[in-house]
Amino acid sequence: MTEMSGMQMLERARRVIESEAKAVNSLKDRLTEELTGIVDMIINCKGHILTAGAGTSWTIAERFAHLLACCGTPALFVNAANAIHGGSGSITEKDIVYVISKGGQSAELNKFVQIARDRGAKIIAHTEKPDSELGRLSDAVYHVVAPHDVDPYGMIATGSSLVNAAACDVLCILLLELRGYNKEQFGRTHPGGAVGKKLAKEK
């Protein structure tokens, strides 16, 4: 066990924050025109955006679906592991399946994607590996790469999860602005909690 003084812990904590902020900031220089194609696909979708992921990517995909819905884009998170036991029957040719997977090799995700493709859905891969199986199965690839050294051992998805969340936030905000989705519209679907109370007071 490593021992640290209080000052050493504070200094280490500050370095972690600096490293993660730098990693998120690096994303802006990696954005390419592939982003505009993905935005066009999503904004023209006549069905739902169905997000999926495994491990830490599960939490980012679930967050993304929620924020898309908050920003005026109909979206739902799908448990891909469960979906390949029959739930995939809910996918239609009007839907887009948006899968977050660092390496693009998760067997249950790729099986889910293959079923979705067979049912006529479009596929967007959000991955570091465009040449992975997931990338090859997809209609579009959002190539999102986090600096290797932002995660402990290059494996535990701490800082990289923030990079992937920020990449999703970019899409949410662009879609919100392109749709002209305003605070009043948001208020109709968010009457609960402190946010709902605040919006009610502003009427």
Backbone as JSON Lines, residues from 0, in Angstrom:
{"i":0,"aa":"M","n":[0.85,-1.2,0.0],"ca":[0.0,0.0,0.0],"c":[0.88,1.25,0.0]}
{"i":1,"aa":"T","n":[0.55,2.2,-0.86],"ca":[1.3,3.45,-0.94],"c":[0.76,4.45,0.07]}
{"i":2,"aa":"E","n":[1.65,5.09,0.79],"ca":[1.24,6.12,1.74],"c":[1.41,7.49,1.13]}
{"i":3,"aa":"M","n":[0.44,8.37,1.38],"ca":[0.51,9.76,0.91],"c":[0.11,10.68,2.05]}
{"i":4,"aa":"S","n":[0.77,11.81,2.11],"ca":[0.34,12.85,3.04],"c":[-0.88,13.56,2.47]}
{"i":5,"aa":"G","n":[-1.54,14.36,3.28],"ca":[-2.69,15.12,2.79],"c":[-2.31,16.01,1.63]}
{"i":6,"aa":"M","n":[-1.14,16.66,1.71],"ca":[-0.71,17.56,0.63],"c":[-0.41,16.77,-0.64]}
{"i":7,"aa":"Q","n":[0.18,15.59,-0.49],"ca":[0.47,14.76,-1.66],"c":[-0.82,14.31,-2.35]}
{"i":8,"aa":"M","n":[-1.83,13.95,-1.57],"ca":[-3.12,13.56,-2.15],"c":[-3.75,14.71,-2.92]}
{"i":9,"aa":"L","n":[-3.69,15.91,-2.34],"ca":[-4.26,17.08,-3.02],"c":[-3.52,17.37,-4.32]}
{"i":10,"aa":"E","n":[-2.22,17.26,-4.29],"ca":[-1.43,17.51,-5.49],"c":[-1.73,16.46,-6.57]}
{"i":11,"aa":"R","n":[-1.84,15.22,-6.14],"ca":[-2.17,14.16,-7.1],"c":[-3.56,14.38,-7.68]}
{"i":12,"aa":"A","n":[-4.5,14.78,-6.85],"ca":[-5.86,15.04,-7.33],"c":[-5.87,16.15,-8.37]}
{"i":13,"aa":"R","n":[-5.08,17.18,-8.16],"ca":[-5.01,18.29,-9.12],"c":[-4.41,17.83,-10.44]}
{"i":14,"aa":"R","n":[-3.42,16.94,-10.37],"ca":[-2.82,16.43,-11.61],"c":[-3.8,15.56,-12.39]}
{"i":15,"aa":"V","n":[-4.62,14.79,-11.67],"ca":[-5.65,13.97,-12.34],"c":[-6.62,14.87,-13.09]}
{"i":16,"aa":"I","n":[-7.07,15.93,-12.45],"ca":[-8.02,16.84,-13.09],"c":[-7.38,17.51,-14.31]}
{"i":17,"aa":"E","n":[-6.13,17.93,-14.18],"ca":[-5.43,18.53,-15.31],"c":[-5.3,17.55,-16.48]}
{"i":18,"aa":"S","n":[-4.96,16.31,-16.17],"ca":[-4.81,15.29,-17.2],"c":[-6.12,15.01,-17.92]}
{"i":19,"aa":"E","n":[-7.21,14.91,-17.15],"ca":[-8.51,14.61,-17.76],"c":[-9.02,15.79,-18.57]}
{"i":20,"aa":"A","n":[-8.8,17.02,-18.07],"ca":[-9.22,18.2,-18.82],"c":[-8.46,18.28,-20.15]}
{"i":21,"aa":"K","n":[-7.17,17.98,-20.12],"ca":[-6.35,17.98,-21.33],"c":[-6.85,16.93,-22.32]}
{"i":22,"aa":"A","n":[-7.23,15.76,-21.8],"ca":[-7.72,14.69,-22.67],"c":[-9.01,15.1,-23.37]}
{"i":23,"aa":"V","n":[-9.94,15.69,-22.63],"ca":[-11.19,16.15,-23.24],"c":[-10.9,17.23,-24.27]}
{"i":24,"aa":"N","n":[-10.01,18.15,-23.93],"ca":[-9.69,19.24,-24.85],"c":[-9.07,18.74,-26.14]}
{"i":25,"aa":"S","n":[-8.35,17.61,-26.08],"ca":[-7.7,17.07,-27.28],"c":[-8.72,16.6,-28.31]}
{"i":26,"aa":"L","n":[-9.94,16.36,-27.88],"ca":[-10.98,15.86,-28.78],"c":[-11.26,16.84,-29.91]}
{"i":27,"aa":"K","n":[-11.18,18.13,-29.61],"ca":[-11.55,19.12,-30.62],"c":[-10.67,19.07,-31.86]}
{"i":28,"aa":"D","n":[-9.43,18.65,-31.69],"ca":[-8.51,18.57,-32.83],"c":[-8.67,17.28,-33.62]}
{"i":29,"aa":"R","n":[-9.46,16.35,-33.11],"ca":[-9.68,15.07,-33.8],"c":[-10.98,15.04,-34.6]}
{"i":30,"aa":"L","n":[-11.82,16.05,-34.42],"ca":[-13.11,16.06,-35.11],"c":[-12.9,16.27,-36.61]}
{"i":31,"aa":"T","n":[-13.63,15.5,-37.41],"ca":[-13.53,15.61,-38.87],"c":[-14.94,15.7,-39.45]}
{"i":32,"aa":"E","n":[-15.01,15.73,-40.77],"ca":[-16.31,15.86,-41.44],"c":[-17.19,14.64,-41.22]}
{"i":33,"aa":"E","n":[-16.64,13.55,-40.72],"ca":[-17.48,12.39,-40.38],"c":[-18.57,12.8,-39.38]}
{"i":34,"aa":"L","n":[-18.24,13.79,-38.55],"ca":[-19.2,14.28,-37.55],"c":[-20.45,14.83,-38.22]}
{"i":35,"aa":"T","n":[-20.29,15.6,-39.28],"ca":[-21.44,16.22,-39.94],"c":[-22.34,15.16,-40.58]}
{"i":36,"aa":"G","n":[-21.71,14.1,-41.11],"ca":[-22.5,13.02,-41.69],"c":[-23.32,12.29,-40.64]}
{"i":37,"aa":"I","n":[-22.74,12.11,-39.46],"ca":[-23.46,11.44,-38.36],"c":[-24.61,12.3,-37.88]}
{"i":38,"aa":"V","n":[-24.38,13.61,-37.76],"ca":[-25.46,14.52,-37.36],"c":[-26.6,14.45,-38.38]}
{"i":39,"aa":"D","n":[-26.27,14.45,-39.67],"ca":[-27.3,14.36,-40.71],"c":[-28.09,13.06,-40.6]}
{"i":40,"aa":"M","n":[-27.39,11.96,-40.36],"ca":[-28.08,10.67,-40.2],"c":[-29.08,10.73,-39.05]}
{"i":41,"aa":"I","n":[-28.64,11.26,-37.93],"ca":[-29.49,11.27,-36.74],"c":[-30.68,12.22,-36.91]}
{"i":42,"aa":"I","n":[-30.43,13.4,-37.44],"ca":[-31.51,14.39,-37.53],"c":[-32.56,13.96,-38.56]}
{"i":43,"aa":"N","n":[-32.17,13.11,-39.51],"ca":[-33.12,12.62,-40.52],"c":[-33.73,11.27,-40.17]}
{"i":44,"aa":"C","n":[-33.38,10.75,-39.0],"ca":[-33.92,9.46,-38.56],"c":[-35.42,9.57,-38.3]}
{"i":45,"aa":"K","n":[-36.2,8.66,-38.86],"ca":[-37.66,8.69,-38.69],"c":[-38.11,7.82,-37.5]}
{"i":46,"aa":"G","n":[-37.19,7.08,-36.93],"ca":[-37.51,6.24,-35.79],"c":[-36.83,6.74,-34.54]}
{"i":47,"aa":"H","n":[-36.24,5.8,-33.79],"ca":[-35.53,6.14,-32.56],"c":[-34.03,5.9,-32.74]}
{"i":48,"aa":"I","n":[-33.25,6.62,-31.96],"ca":[-31.84,6.33,-31.82],"c":[-31.72,5.35,-30.65]}
{"i":49,"aa":"L","n":[-31.23,4.16,-30.93],"ca":[-31.09,3.12,-29.91],"c":[-29.61,2.99,-29.57]}
{"i":50,"aa":"T","n":[-29.24,3.35,-28.34],"ca":[-27.84,3.33,-27.96],"c":[-27.51,2.05,-27.21]}
{"i":51,"aa":"A","n":[-26.26,1.62,-27.32],"ca":[-25.83,0.4,-26.63],"c":[-24.34,0.47,-26.35]}
{"i":52,"aa":"G","n":[-23.92,-0.28,-25.35],"ca":[-22.51,-0.36,-25.0],"c":[-22.34,-1.44,-23.95]}
{"i":53,"aa":"A","n":[-21.09,-1.76,-23.63],"ca":[-20.8,-2.75,-22.6],"c":[-19.75,-2.18,-21.66]}
{"i":54,"aa":"G","n":[-19.78,-2.6,-20.39],"ca":[-18.83,-2.07,-19.42],"c":[-19.05,-0.59,-19.19]}
{"i":55,"aa":"T","n":[-17.96,0.18,-19.13],"ca":[-18.09,1.63,-18.94],"c":[-18.83,2.27,-20.11]}
{"i":56,"aa":"S","n":[-18.67,1.72,-21.29],"ca":[-19.39,2.26,-22.45],"c":[-20.9,2.13,-22.29]}
{"i":57,"aa":"W","n":[-21.34,1.15,-21.49],"ca":[-22.77,1.02,-21.18],"c":[-23.26,2.31,-20.53]}
{"i":58,"aa":"T","n":[-22.52,2.8,-19.52],"ca":[-22.97,3.99,-18.8],"c":[-22.96,5.23,-19.69]}
{"i":59,"aa":"I","n":[-21.97,5.31,-20.58],"ca":[-21.92,6.46,-21.5],"c":[-23.07,6.38,-22.5]}
{"i":60,"aa":"A","n":[-23.37,5.18,-22.99],"ca":[-24.47,5.0,-23.96],"c":[-25.81,5.32,-23.31]}
{"i":61,"aa":"E","n":[-25.98,4.91,-22.05],"ca":[-27.23,5.19,-21.35],"c":[-27.39,6.7,-21.12]}
{"i":62,"aa":"R","n":[-26.31,7.34,-20.72],"ca":[-26.31,8.8,-20.54],"c":[-26.64,9.5,-21.85]}
{"i":63,"aa":"F","n":[-26.04,9.03,-22.95],"ca":[-26.24,9.64,-24.25],"c":[-27.7,9.57,-24.68]}
{"i":64,"aa":"A","n":[-28.32,8.41,-24.49],"ca":[-29.74,8.27,-24.86],"c":[-30.6,9.25,-24.08]}
{"i":65,"aa":"H","n":[-30.32,9.37,-22.79],"ca":[-31.09,10.3,-21.96],"c":[-30.92,11.73,-22.45]}
{"i":66,"aa":"L","n":[-29.69,12.14,-22.72],"ca":[-29.46,13.52,-23.14],"c":[-30.01,13.8,-24.53]}
{"i":67,"aa":"L","n":[-29.93,12.82,-25.43],"ca":[-30.57,13.0,-26.74],"c":[-32.05,13.3,-26.57]}
{"i":68,"aa":"A","n":[-32.71,12.5,-25.73],"ca":[-34.14,12.72,-25.49],"c":[-34.39,14.1,-24.9]}
{"i":69,"aa":"C","n":[-33.54,14.52,-23.98],"ca":[-33.66,15.85,-23.37],"c":[-33.48,16.96,-24.4]}
{"i":70,"aa":"C","n":[-32.72,16.66,-25.47],"ca":[-32.4,17.66,-26.49],"c":[-33.3,17.56,-27.73]}
{"i":71,"aa":"G","n":[-34.38,16.77,-27.63],"ca":[-35.36,16.74,-28.7],"c":[-35.19,15.64,-29.73]}
{"i":72,"aa":"T","n":[-34.28,14.68,-29.47],"ca":[-34.08,13.55,-30.38],"c":[-34.58,12.28,-29.7]}
{"i":73,"aa":"P","n":[-35.64,11.65,-30.19],"ca":[-36.16,10.43,-29.55],"c":[-35.08,9.34,-29.47]}
{"i":74,"aa":"A","n":[-34.8,8.89,-28.26],"ca":[-33.72,7.92,-28.07],"c":[-34.01,7.04,-26.88]}
{"i":75,"aa":"L","n":[-33.48,5.82,-26.94],"ca":[-33.62,4.85,-25.85],"c":[-32.33,4.05,-25.73]}
{"i":76,"aa":"F","n":[-31.97,3.7,-24.51],"ca":[-30.84,2.8,-24.3],"c":[-31.33,1.36,-24.39]}
{"i":77,"aa":"V","n":[-30.54,0.49,-25.02],"ca":[-30.88,-0.91,-25.17],"c":[-29.79,-1.77,-24.53]}
{"i":78,"aa":"N","n":[-30.19,-2.71,-23.72],"ca":[-29.26,-3.7,-23.17],"c":[-29.02,-4.75,-24.26]}
{"i":79,"aa":"A","n":[-27.88,-4.65,-24.93],"ca":[-27.62,-5.52,-26.08],"c":[-27.57,-6.99,-25.69]}
{"i":80,"aa":"A","n":[-27.01,-7.29,-24.51],"ca":[-26.91,-8.68,-24.07],"c":[-28.29,-9.3,-23.9]}
{"i":81,"aa":"N","n":[-29.24,-8.52,-23.39],"ca":[-30.61,-9.01,-23.27],"c":[-31.33,-9.02,-24.62]}
{"i":82,"aa":"A","n":[-31.02,-8.02,-25.43],"ca":[-31.73,-7.86,-26.7],"c":[-31.51,-9.05,-27.63]}
{"i":83,"aa":"I","n":[-30.35,-9.71,-27.54],"ca":[-30.12,-10.85,-28.43],"c":[-30.87,-12.1,-27.97]}
{"i":84,"aa":"H","n":[-31.67,-11.95,-26.91],"ca":[-32.55,-13.03,-26.45],"c":[-34.0,-12.7,-26.78]}
{"i":85,"aa":"G","n":[-34.2,-11.94,-27.84],"ca":[-35.56,-11.7,-28.33],"c":[-35.95,-10.24,-28.42]}
{"i":86,"aa":"G","n":[-35.36,-9.4,-27.56],"ca":[-35.73,-7.99,-27.55],"c":[-35.37,-7.24,-28.81]}
{"i":87,"aa":"S","n":[-34.46,-7.79,-29.61],"ca":[-34.08,-7.15,-30.87],"c":[-35.26,-7.04,-31.84]}
{"i":88,"aa":"G","n":[-36.34,-7.78,-31.56],"ca":[-37.52,-7.7,-32.4],"c":[-38.18,-6.34,-32.39]}
{"i":89,"aa":"S","n":[-37.77,-5.47,-31.44],"ca":[-38.35,-4.13,-31.38],"c":[-37.68,-3.16,-32.35]}
{"i":90,"aa":"I","n":[-36.57,-3.57,-32.95],"ca":[-35.84,-2.7,-33.87],"c":[-36.53,-2.67,-35.23]}
{"i":91,"aa":"T","n":[-36.64,-1.48,-35.82],"ca":[-37.27,-1.34,-37.13],"c":[-36.3,-0.71,-38.13]}
{"i":92,"aa":"E","n":[-36.69,-0.71,-39.38],"ca":[-35.86,-0.12,-40.42],"c":[-35.8,1.4,-40.32]}
{"i":93,"aa":"K","n":[-36.63,1.99,-39.48],"ca":[-36.6,3.44,-39.29],"c":[-35.59,3.88,-38.22]}
{"i":94,"aa":"D","n":[-35.06,2.92,-37.48],"ca":[-34.19,3.23,-36.34],"c":[-32.72,3.33,-36.73]}
{"i":95,"aa":"I","n":[-31.96,4.0,-35.85],"ca":[-30.5,3.99,-35.92],"c":[-29.99,3.39,-34.62]}
{"i":96,"aa":"V","n":[-29.1,2.43,-34.75],"ca":[-28.45,1.83,-33.58],"c":[-27.07,2.46,-33.44]}
{"i":97,"aa":"Y","n":[-26.84,3.09,-32.29],"ca":[-25.6,3.82,-32.01],"c":[-24.85,3.04,-30.93]}
{"i":98,"aa":"V","n":[-23.72,2.44,-31.3],"ca":[-23.0,1.54,-30.39],"c":[-21.66,2.14,-30.01]}
{"i":99,"aa":"I","n":[-21.43,2.22,-28.7],"ca":[-20.16,2.71,-28.17],"c":[-19.32,1.52,-27.73]}
{"i":100,"aa":"S","n":[-18.13,1.39,-28.32],"ca":[-17.25,0.26,-27.98],"c":[-15.82,0.66,-28.32]}
{"i":101,"aa":"K","n":[-14.97,0.74,-27.32],"ca":[-13.59,1.18,-27.55],"c":[-12.9,0.35,-28.62]}
{"i":102,"aa":"G","n":[-12.91,-0.96,-28.45],"ca":[-12.19,-1.82,-29.38],"c":[-13.02,-2.38,-30.51]}
{"i":103,"aa":"G","n":[-14.35,-2.29,-30.38],"ca":[-15.24,-2.77,-31.44],"c":[-15.29,-4.27,-31.59]}
{"i":104,"aa":"Q","n":[-14.89,-5.01,-30.54],"ca":[-14.83,-6.48,-30.66],"c":[-15.73,-7.2,-29.65]}
{"i":105,"aa":"S","n":[-16.62,-6.48,-28.97],"ca":[-17.5,-7.13,-27.98],"c":[-18.51,-8.02,-28.7]}
{"i":106,"aa":"A","n":[-18.45,-9.32,-28.38],"ca":[-19.25,-10.3,-29.13],"c":[-20.73,-10.02,-29.04]}
{"i":107,"aa":"E","n":[-21.24,-9.7,-27.84],"ca":[-22.68,-9.49,-27.7],"c":[-23.13,-8.23,-28.42]}
{"i":108,"aa":"L","n":[-22.29,-7.2,-28.43],"ca":[-22.64,-5.97,-29.14],"c":[-22.67,-6.22,-30.65]}
{"i":109,"aa":"N","n":[-21.69,-6.91,-31.16],"ca":[-21.62,-7.14,-32.6],"c":[-22.73,-8.08,-33.08]}
{"i":110,"aa":"K","n":[-23.11,-9.04,-32.25],"ca":[-24.25,-9.9,-32.58],"c":[-25.52,-9.07,-32.65]}
{"i":111,"aa":"F","n":[-25.69,-8.17,-31.68],"ca":[-26.84,-7.27,-31.65],"c":[-26.86,-6.38,-32.9]}
{"i":112,"aa":"V","n":[-25.7,-5.87,-33.26],"ca":[-25.59,-5.01,-34.45],"c":[-25.96,-5.77,-35.7]}
{"i":113,"aa":"Q","n":[-25.51,-7.01,-35.82],"ca":[-25.83,-7.81,-37.0],"c":[-27.34,-8.02,-37.13]}
{"i":114,"aa":"I","n":[-27.99,-8.29,-36.0],"ca":[-29.46,-8.46,-36.02],"c":[-30.13,-7.15,-36.45]}
{"i":115,"aa":"A","n":[-29.64,-6.03,-35.89],"ca":[-30.21,-4.73,-36.23],"c":[-30.05,-4.43,-37.72]}
{"i":116,"aa":"R","n":[-28.88,-4.75,-38.26],"ca":[-28.65,-4.56,-39.71],"c":[-29.62,-5.41,-40.52]}
{"i":117,"aa":"D","n":[-29.8,-6.65,-40.1],"ca":[-30.69,-7.54,-40.83],"c":[-32.13,-7.04,-40.8]}
{"i":118,"aa":"R","n":[-32.47,-6.28,-39.76],"ca":[-33.82,-5.74,-39.64],"c":[-33.95,-4.38,-40.32]}
{"i":119,"aa":"G","n":[-32.88,-3.92,-40.95],"ca":[-32.95,-2.71,-41.76],"c":[-32.52,-1.44,-41.08]}
{"i":120,"aa":"A","n":[-32.1,-1.52,-39.81],"ca":[-31.66,-0.32,-39.1],"c":[-30.29,0.13,-39.61]}
{"i":121,"aa":"K","n":[-30.02,1.42,-39.5],"ca":[-28.7,1.96,-39.78],"c":[-27.85,1.84,-38.51]}
{"i":122,"aa":"I","n":[-26.54,1.71,-38.7],"ca":[-25.63,1.52,-37.57],"c":[-24.58,2.63,-37.53]}
{"i":123,"aa":"I","n":[-24.4,3.21,-36.35],"ca":[-23.3,4.15,-36.13],"c":[-22.4,3.55,-35.06]}
{"i":124,"aa":"A","n":[-21.11,3.41,-35.38],"ca":[-20.13,2.92,-34.42],"c":[-19.37,4.1,-33.83]}
{"i":125,"aa":"H","n":[-19.31,4.15,-32.52],"ca":[-18.53,5.15,-31.78],"c":[-17.36,4.36,-31.17]}
{"i":126,"aa":"T","n":[-16.17,4.45,-31.78],"ca":[-15.09,3.54,-31.42],"c":[-13.72,4.13,-31.7]}
{"i":127,"aa":"E","n":[-12.71,3.58,-31.04],"ca":[-11.32,3.94,-31.34],"c":[-10.79,3.15,-32.53]}
{"i":128,"aa":"K","n":[-11.49,2.09,-32.92],"ca":[-10.98,1.17,-33.93],"c":[-11.94,1.07,-35.13]}
{"i":129,"aa":"P","n":[-11.84,1.99,-36.08],"ca":[-12.73,1.95,-37.25],"c":[-12.62,0.66,-38.06]}
{"i":130,"aa":"D","n":[-11.45,-0.01,-38.0],"ca":[-11.26,-1.23,-38.78],"c":[-11.65,-2.49,-38.01]}
{"i":131,"aa":"S","n":[-12.31,-2.31,-36.85],"ca":[-12.78,-3.44,-36.05],"c":[-14.0,-4.08,-36.7]}
{"i":132,"aa":"E","n":[-14.44,-5.2,-36.13],"ca":[-15.65,-5.85,-36.63],"c":[-16.84,-4.9,-36.55]}
{"i":133,"aa":"L","n":[-16.96,-4.18,-35.44],"ca":[-18.06,-3.22,-35.31],"c":[-17.97,-2.15,-36.39]}
{"i":134,"aa":"G","n":[-16.78,-1.64,-36.62],"ca":[-16.61,-0.62,-37.66],"c":[-17.03,-1.13,-39.03]}
{"i":135,"aa":"R","n":[-16.66,-2.37,-39.32],"ca":[-17.01,-2.94,-40.63],"c":[-18.51,-3.19,-40.77]}
{"i":136,"aa":"L","n":[-19.2,-3.4,-39.67],"ca":[-20.63,-3.65,-39.71],"c":[-21.45,-2.35,-39.8]}
{"i":137,"aa":"S","n":[-20.79,-1.22,-39.66],"ca":[-21.5,0.05,-39.48],"c":[-21.62,0.86,-40.76]}
{"i":138,"aa":"D","n":[-22.64,1.71,-40.78],"ca":[-22.85,2.63,-41.89],"c":[-22.01,3.9,-41.73]}
{"i":139,"aa":"A","n":[-21.68,4.23,-40.49],"ca":[-20.85,5.4,-40.21],"c":[-20.05,5.13,-38.95]}
{"i":140,"aa":"V","n":[-18.87,5.73,-38.88],"ca":[-18.01,5.55,-37.71],"c":[-17.64,6.92,-37.14]}
{"i":141,"aa":"Y","n":[-17.9,7.09,-35.85],"ca":[-17.47,8.26,-35.11],"c":[-16.17,7.84,-34.42]}
{"i":142,"aa":"H","n":[-15.05,8.29,-34.97],"ca":[-13.74,7.85,-34.51],"c":[-13.31,8.71,-33.32]}
{"i":143,"aa":"V","n":[-13.48,8.18,-32.14],"ca":[-13.2,8.91,-30.9],"c":[-12.03,8.22,-30.19]}
{"i":144,"aa":"V","n":[-10.94,8.96,-30.0],"ca":[-9.75,8.39,-29.38],"c":[-9.36,9.22,-28.16]}
{"i":145,"aa":"A","n":[-9.2,8.57,-27.03],"ca":[-8.72,9.22,-25.82],"c":[-7.23,8.96,-25.66]}
{"i":146,"aa":"P","n":[-6.47,9.91,-25.16],"ca":[-5.04,9.67,-24.92],"c":[-4.85,8.45,-24.02]}
{"i":147,"aa":"H","n":[-3.93,7.6,-24.38],"ca":[-3.71,6.34,-23.67],"c":[-3.39,6.56,-22.19]}
{"i":148,"aa":"D","n":[-2.64,7.63,-21.89],"ca":[-2.15,7.83,-20.53],"c":[-3.17,8.48,-19.59]}
{"i":149,"aa":"V","n":[-4.39,8.73,-20.08],"ca":[-5.39,9.37,-19.21],"c":[-6.08,8.35,-18.3]}
{"i":150,"aa":"D","n":[-5.94,7.06,-18.6],"ca":[-6.55,5.99,-17.81],"c":[-5.49,5.21,-17.04]}
{"i":151,"aa":"P","n":[-5.76,4.81,-15.8],"ca":[-4.83,3.95,-15.08],"c":[-4.55,2.67,-15.86]}
{"i":152,"aa":"Y","n":[-3.25,2.37,-16.06],"ca":[-2.79,1.21,-16.81],"c":[-3.24,1.24,-18.27]}
{"i":153,"aa":"G","n":[-3.8,2.35,-18.71],"ca":[-4.35,2.42,-20.06],"c":[-5.56,1.55,-20.25]}
{"i":154,"aa":"M","n":[-6.21,1.16,-19.12],"ca":[-7.3,0.18,-19.18],"c":[-8.55,0.59,-18.4]}
{"i":155,"aa":"I","n":[-8.36,1.22,-17.24],"ca":[-9.52,1.56,-16.41],"c":[-10.1,2.88,-16.91]}
{"i":156,"aa":"A","n":[-11.31,2.85,-17.42],"ca":[-11.86,3.97,-18.21],"c":[-12.32,5.13,-17.34]}
{"i":157,"aa":"T","n":[-11.35,5.85,-16.77],"ca":[-11.67,7.05,-15.99],"c":[-11.72,8.25,-16.93]}
{"i":158,"aa":"G","n":[-10.56,8.77,-17.3],"ca":[-10.53,9.93,-18.2],"c":[-11.12,9.66,-19.57]}
{"i":159,"aa":"S","n":[-10.92,8.45,-20.09],"ca":[-11.45,8.15,-21.43],"c":[-12.97,8.19,-21.44]}
{"i":160,"aa":"S","n":[-13.6,7.85,-20.31],"ca":[-15.06,7.92,-20.28],"c":[-15.53,9.37,-20.41]}
{"i":161,"aa":"L","n":[-14.75,10.31,-19.87],"ca":[-15.1,11.73,-20.02],"c":[-14.95,12.17,-21.47]}
{"i":162,"aa":"V","n":[-13.91,11.68,-22.14],"ca":[-13.72,12.01,-23.56],"c":[-14.89,11.5,-24.38]}
{"i":163,"aa":"N","n":[-15.31,10.27,-24.13],"ca":[-16.43,9.7,-24.89],"c":[-17.75,10.39,-24.56]}
{"i":164,"aa":"A","n":[-17.92,10.78,-23.3],"ca":[-19.12,11.53,-22.94],"c":[-19.15,12.88,-23.65]}
{"i":165,"aa":"A","n":[-17.99,13.54,-23.71],"ca":[-17.92,14.84,-24.39],"c":[-18.21,14.7,-25.88]}
{"i":166,"aa":"A","n":[-17.73,13.61,-26.48],"ca":[-18.0,13.37,-27.91],"c":[-19.5,13.23,-28.14]}
{"i":167,"aa":"C","n":[-20.19,12.59,-27.2],"ca":[-21.66,12.48,-27.29],"c":[-22.33,13.83,-27.06]}
{"i":168,"aa":"D","n":[-21.8,14.61,-26.13],"ca":[-22.36,15.93,-25.85],"c":[-22.32,16.82,-27.09]}
{"i":169,"aa":"V","n":[-21.25,16.7,-27.86],"ca":[-21.14,17.46,-29.11],"c":[-22.35,17.19,-30.0]}
{"i":170,"aa":"L","n":[-22.7,15.92,-30.16],"ca":[-23.84,15.56,-30.99],"c":[-25.14,16.1,-30.41]}
{"i":171,"aa":"C","n":[-25.31,15.96,-29.09],"ca":[-26.54,16.43,-28.45],"c":[-26.76,17.92,-28.68]}
{"i":172,"aa":"I","n":[-25.71,18.7,-28.49],"ca":[-25.86,20.15,-28.6],"c":[-26.06,20.58,-30.05]}
{"i":173,"aa":"L","n":[-25.34,19.95,-30.98],"ca":[-25.56,20.27,-32.39],"c":[-26.99,19.95,-32.81]}
{"i":174,"aa":"L","n":[-27.49,18.8,-32.39],"ca":[-28.85,18.41,-32.74],"c":[-29.89,19.32,-32.1]}
{"i":175,"aa":"L","n":[-29.67,19.68,-30.85],"ca":[-30.58,20.6,-30.16],"c":[-30.67,21.92,-30.93]}
{"i":176,"aa":"E","n":[-29.52,22.46,-31.31],"ca":[-29.5,23.76,-31.99],"c":[-30.06,23.66,-33.42]}
{"i":177,"aa":"L","n":[-29.75,22.58,-34.12],"ca":[-30.28,22.43,-35.49],"c":[-31.8,22.25,-35.48]}
{"i":178,"aa":"R","n":[-32.32,21.58,-34.46],"ca":[-33.78,21.39,-34.36],"c":[-34.48,22.64,-33.85]}
{"i":179,"aa":"G","n":[-33.74,23.57,-33.29],"ca":[-34.36,24.73,-32.66],"c":[-35.14,24.34,-31.42]}
{"i":180,"aa":"Y","n":[-34.69,23.3,-30.76],"ca":[-35.4,22.76,-29.58],"c":[-35.18,23.72,-28.42]}
{"i":181,"aa":"N","n":[-36.27,24.3,-27.92],"ca":[-36.13,25.36,-26.93],"c":[-36.49,24.91,-25.51]}
{"i":182,"aa":"K","n":[-36.3,25.82,-24.58],"ca":[-36.53,25.52,-23.17],"c":[-37.99,25.16,-22.9]}
{"i":183,"aa":"E","n":[-38.92,25.81,-23.6],"ca":[-40.34,25.52,-23.4],"c":[-40.66,24.08,-23.82]}
{"i":184,"aa":"Q","n":[-40.11,23.65,-24.93],"ca":[-40.32,22.26,-25.38],"c":[-39.72,21.28,-24.38]}
{"i":185,"aa":"F","n":[-38.53,21.58,-23.89],"ca":[-37.89,20.73,-22.9],"c":[-38.74,20.64,-21.63]}
{"i":186,"aa":"G","n":[-39.34,21.75,-21.25],"ca":[-40.15,21.78,-20.04],"c":[-41.35,20.86,-20.09]}
{"i":187,"aa":"R","n":[-41.87,20.61,-21.29],"ca":[-43.04,19.73,-21.41],"c":[-42.7,18.28,-21.07]}
{"i":188,"aa":"T","n":[-41.45,17.91,-21.25],"ca":[-41.04,16.53,-20.96],"c":[-40.26,16.43,-19.65]}
{"i":189,"aa":"H","n":[-40.06,17.55,-18.98],"ca":[-39.3,17.52,-17.72],"c":[-40.01,18.35,-16.65]}
{"i":190,"aa":"P","n":[-41.23,17.92,-16.27],"ca":[-41.95,18.67,-15.24],"c":[-41.51,18.3,-13.83]}
{"i":191,"aa":"G","n":[-40.71,17.27,-13.68],"ca":[-40.36,16.78,-12.35],"c":[-39.07,17.36,-11.81]}
{"i":192,"aa":"G","n":[-38.89,17.22,-10.49],"ca":[-37.64,17.6,-9.83],"c":[-37.41,19.1,-9.78]}
{"i":193,"aa":"A","n":[-36.19,19.44,-9.35],"ca":[-35.82,20.85,-9.2],"c":[-35.85,21.59,-10.54]}
{"i":194,"aa":"V","n":[-35.45,20.89,-11.61],"ca":[-35.47,21.51,-12.95],"c":[-36.91,21.84,-13.35]}
{"i":195,"aa":"G","n":[-37.82,20.89,-13.12],"ca":[-39.22,21.14,-13.44],"c":[-39.8,22.31,-12.67]}
{"i":196,"aa":"K","n":[-39.47,22.4,-11.39],"ca":[-39.95,23.52,-10.57],"c":[-39.39,24.85,-11.07]}
{"i":197,"aa":"K","n":[-38.12,24.85,-11.43],"ca":[-37.52,26.08,-11.94],"c":[-38.18,26.52,-13.23]}
{"i":198,"aa":"L","n":[-38.43,25.55,-14.14],"ca":[-39.08,25.91,-15.41],"c":[-40.5,26.41,-15.19]}
{"i":199,"aa":"A","n":[-41.2,25.81,-14.22],"ca":[-42.57,26.24,-13.92],"c":[-42.59,27.68,-13.43]}
{"i":200,"aa":"K","n":[-41.61,28.06,-12.62],"ca":[-41.54,29.42,-12.09],"c":[-41.24,30.45,-13.18]}
{"i":201,"aa":"E","n":[-40.6,30.0,-14.24],"ca":[-40.22,30.93,-15.32],"c":[-41.37,31.2,-16.27]}
{"i":202,"aa":"K","n":[-42.48,30.44,-16.15],"ca":[-43.6,30.65,-17.06],"c":[-44.33,31.96,-16.74]}
